[in-house]
Amino acid sequence: MRFDPEQEELRRTVRTLLERAAGGNAWRLLAEQVGALGLAIPEEYGGAGFSVLETHVVLEELGAALAVPGFLSTTLAAQAILAGDSAKAKAELLPGIAEGATRAAVAWEASGVTATEEASGWRLTGTADHVLDGSTANLLIVPAQIQDHAKPALEPDTRAGLAPEPDARAELVQEPHPRAGLALEPDIRTWSAHASDAGSSRIGMFVVAAGDAAVSEVETVDPGRPQAWVEFRTSPAMSLGADPALSARVLDLACVAISAEQVGAAQRAFDLTLAYTKQRVQFGRPIGSFQAVKHRLADLFVLLESARSASYAAAFAAASGHELTVAASRAKAYCSEAFATIAGEAIQLHGGIGITWEHPIHLYFKRAHSTSQLFGNPAWHRQRYARAVGLAA
């Protein structure tokens, strides 16, 4: 479970580029000089024809630098289009993504969106909360409940343990304010819950041009991870398919991708902390020389390497297709908690400077907690993992 020399060379190239570039310039250089946005897109659609392993390497470096907002969302959207059954969407949309001209986002928390088929095509209605990079996207990939005129569009699914008992639902699920800040718990009725249920055949995946929706940016705790609130008002859409396996695969790939960012960011937070303990002097000696600090750093290093193993295992599972759901949920749960622990300890070991704008470590703390909630929180993914391996009651 190791990356080959070419993939490691890609890692070094991206790291060097990020050290020299910043902001939108980094996006352009990644697209033009590295072809990073098209790495996992087949050559017939303008990509390089590699796999998600190469994208994983790039995401790990972007996570370390907290750089290039929109890259994760765009590459994930490309994988959603590839996983769908629309040849038209692949031919028309993927070339623009591969060359970096098109930015895309996945509206993963879109429990209130419904799709209706009309003579002119599909139309979406409803709202999606906390759309990652939604305010800068040209395209939106949206899971939606396909309208069935024989019953209500939204019908809570209580199969396979996906929903709590009726008397507990009111306590566990609260409707977020459409313009609220970062969601702390994913709505159990979101597409991610439906994606785990093999019988949930009425959830479809659709592509909508961002110009056909009302998009409002949402301020969150993480300044480098923009989100948006999106309203669809009978917005024209292109269907990618309604196979339950499609939404499940997109969710799995999202978890694998975010785990790469988390491991990269956790590594950088650890490196910054290790360097600081060698520089900060207390009682006439560097604080890193104290035994208690050494023990804390050793524990963090073990946690970091364990998270890396979980993330890499998920990446190789995504490339091979073998037990992807198991590996993806395991990585999302473990890497989220490991990153949060490492970032929290980093703040403690930095002391007062760690919570000031003069030092970047607080940005890693914020990123740890924001990514923990994306695509399902650790507790939800532990339940999903347990179901996947047959441990759930």
N, C-alpha and C positions, 0 to 999 in steps of 0.2 A: 504494500500500500504506500508506494512512493511515487512522486512525480518524476518524469524522465528528464534528462538533461535539457531538452528543448523547452520544456515547461518551466524549468528553473531559470533558464535564460530569459524567458518571457517575464518571469517575476523580477529579475534584476533590471530589465529594460523599463518596466512600468515604475519600479521604485525610483530609478534615476530620473525618469520623466517627471514624476510627481515632486521630486526635490527641486526641479528647475522651473516648473510651471505652476500656475494657480488659477482657480476659478474657471471661467469659460474657456480659457486658453488650454487648460488640461483636457477638457472634453474634445476640443478640436484636434489636439495632438494625439490623443488616444485613438481617435477615429482615423486620422490621416496617416500617422506614422506607424501605429501599431495595428490598426484594424481591429481594435479590441471589441467594438460593438458587433462585429460580424463573425467573431471567432466560432460561435456555436451555430451559425446559420449556414446551411448547405451552399455550395458554390453556385448551384443553379439559380439561387435567389440573391446572388451578389455577395455571399459571405465567404469565409475561409474554409468551411467544411470540417472544422475540428469538433470537439465535444464540449460538454459542460465542464470538463476538467480544466481546460484552458481558462474559461470564464471564472472558475473558482479561484485560480491563482490571481487573476486580476482583482477580483473582489476582495481577496485577503489584503492585498496591498492598498486598495482604496479605503478599506476599513481602518488600516493602520494610520493612514494620513487624514482620515475623516474628510475625504476629498470627493469631488465630482458628484454632487447630488444628481440624481436621475439615472445614473448608470445601472444600478441594480434594477430599478423599475423597468427601464427600457429593455434590458436583456431578458428579464422575466416575461415581459409582454411578448417579446419575440418567441420565446419558448411556448407560450400559450397559443400563439398563432400557428406555430409548427405542429403542436399537438392536436390542433383542431382538424376538421375534415373539409375546410373551405380552400379549394385550390385558388380561387379568386383572391382571397385575403392574403395568401402566401405570395402570390405573384405580384400583387399590387403594393403590399405594405412592407414586406421584408427587405427589399432592396434599399428603401429609404432609411430603415433602421440600421442596416449593415454599414452604410456609408456615413452615418452620424447625422443625417439631415432631419430625421424624424425622431422625436422623443415620445415615449409612450409610458403609460402608467396602468397599474391594475387596481381596480376599485374593489379591494378584497372585502371591505365591510359594507356590503350593499344589500342588506337584508330587506330593505323597503323598495327595491326596484323590481318592476314587473315588465314582461315583454309580451307584446300583442302582435300577431301577424295580420297584416292588412294586404289589400290588393297591391299596394305600392311597395310592400316589404315589411320588415320588422320595425316596431316602434317601442322605445323604452320610456317608462314613466316611473318617477320616484326619486329618492335621494340616496347618495352614498356618502358616508362619513369617513373622515380621516384617510383620504386617498393620497397615498404616498407620492410625492412629486407631481400631484395632479395639476398644480397651478402653472407648471412649465411644459406640460405634455401636449403634444399634437393629437395623440390618439389615446383613447381610454378602453381598456379591456374590462368588461363588466359582466359579472355573473348575475343572472336575473331569473326570477320565478316566471316560468312561461304561463301566460294567462290561460286558465281553463274556465270557460263560461259555465261549466256545470257545477263549480264550487268556488269558494273564495280564493282569491289569488294567493293569499298568505295563509297557510294552514300549518300550525306547529307540528313538527314531525317528532313523535315520541318513540319511534322504533329504535332498536339496538342501543338503548340507553343514551341517546343523543340529547334528550331533554330531561330536565328534572321533573318530579311529580308536580301536578298542577298547583298544589298548595305551596310548593317551594319556588316555582317559577317567578312569582312576583317579587321574591326577595333577591333572587340571583340575577335577574335580567331587568335592567332599567333602560328606558329609552334615552339615549344621549341627546343633549341639546344639539340641534344641527350645526351650531357655530361654537360649540364648546372646545376646550383645549384637548390635550391628548387623552384618548380613551384609556381607562385603567383596566377594563375587562372586556374581552370581545363578546359581542352579543351571541348567545348560543344559537340563535336562528340564522347567523350569517352563513354565507356559502361554504365556509370552511367546515362547519358542522355537517351540512348536507353532503359535502364532498366525501365524508367518511362513510356515508350510508350508500351501499351499493344499489339500494332500491329507489333512490331519490332521482327519478328519471325526468322530473319536470324542471330541473335547473339547467339553464342553457348559458353558454358563454357568447358574448357579443362584442363587436368592435363599434365604437362611436367616435366620430370626429369631435375633438374638444370644442370646436366652434359651435357645435349643435347642442351644447349643454351650458348651463349656468355654473361657472366655477368661481368659488370664493376661497382665498387663501386662509388657512387656519394657523394661528400662532400656537406653537407648542414649546415645551420645555427645552427641546433640542434645536438650536438655531440652524444647524447644518442639515437638518432633515425636514424639509418643508412638507406640509400636508395641505389638503384642500377639502372643502365641502362641495359636492357636485350635485346639481339638481337636473334631472332629465325631464323634459316637458314634451312628451311624444317625440322624442329625438330619433331620427332615422338611424338604424343599426344594421350591421352585417353579422349574420350568425356564424359562429365558429363550430357549433355543434351542441347537442344536448345529452351526450353520453356522460353518465356519472363519472366514468374513469377520467374524463378530460379535466373536470374541476379538481378531482383528487390529485391528478398528476401536477397540475399547476400549483396546488397547495404544497405538495411535496418538494417541488423545485424551488418554491419560495423559501421554504425552511432550510434547504440546503444552501441556498445563496446567502441568506441572512446569517447563517452560522459561519460562513467564510468571513464576512465582514466582522462578526463578533470576535473571532479568533485573531484576526489581524489587529483589531483595536485593542484587544486584551494584551497581545504581545507588546504593542507600543506603550500601553499604560504601565506594564511591568518594567519595560526597559527604562522608561522615564523615572520610575520609582527607584529602581536599582541604582541608576546614576545619581539620583538625588541623595540617597543614603550614603554614598561615598563622598559627597561634597558637604553635606550639612554637618557642622561640628557642634557638639554639645559636651560639656564637661571636659573640653580639651581634646576630644577625639571624634572621628566621624561616627554618626549614629549607626551606620552599617556594621561597625565593629562590635556592637553590643549583641550578646547571644540571643536575646529575645527578638531583636529585629531580624537576625539571621534566620531564626526559626520561622518567623512570619513570611519572609521572602521565599524560603524553601517550600513552605506549604502552597504559596501562590504559584510557584513554578510547577509543582506537581499538578495542581488544578488546571493550569494553562495547557500543559502537555496532554492531559486527559481530554480536555475540550478539543484540542487539535486533532486527536485521534478520532473522536466522535464525528467531527466535521469532515475529515478526510474520508472516513468510512462512508458517510452519506454521499460525498461527491462521487466516489467510485461506484456506489450503488446506483446513483443517477445515471452514470455512464453505461452501466451494464444492465440496468433495469431489474436487478435482483434484490428483492425485499426492500424496495425503495421507501415505502411508507414507514416501515419499522425503523430504518436508519434515519430518515428525515425527522420524524417526531422525536426520536432519541437525541439527535443532534440539537434540535431546536430547544428542547427542554434543558439539556445539560449545558450547552454553550451559553444560553441566556443567563442561567444562574451563576455559571463560572465567571462570566464577564462582569456581572453585577458585583460579585464578591471581590474580584480583583480590583475593580474600579473603586469600590468602597474602601478597601484596604489602602489603595494608592492615595486617596484623599487623607486618610488617617496618618500615613507615614510622611506625607508632605507637610502636614500641619496647616497653619493659617494660610500660607501662600496657595494651598491647593484649592481654595474657594474664591480666589481673586481672578480677575481678567488678565493679570500679568502672567499667569501660568496656564498652559493648556489642559492640565490634568482634569479640571472640572468638566471639560467638554466630553471627555471619555466617560465620566460618571453619568452625565446626561444621556449620552448615546447608549450606554448599557441599559438604562431603564426604559428608554424609548423603543429600542429594538426588542427588548424582552416582550413587549406587548404586541408587536407586529406579527400578523399571521397566526395568532393564537398564543396565549401565554403558556408558561412552563407547566402549570397544573393541567391545563386542557390537553397539552400534548402528552403528558404522562398517561392520561386516561386513554388517549388515542393509541398510544404505544401499547398499553395493556390490552386493548381490544385486538390490536393487530397480531399480537403474539399469543392470544388466547388466555390471557390472565384475568380479564374482566369477568365479573360475575354475570 
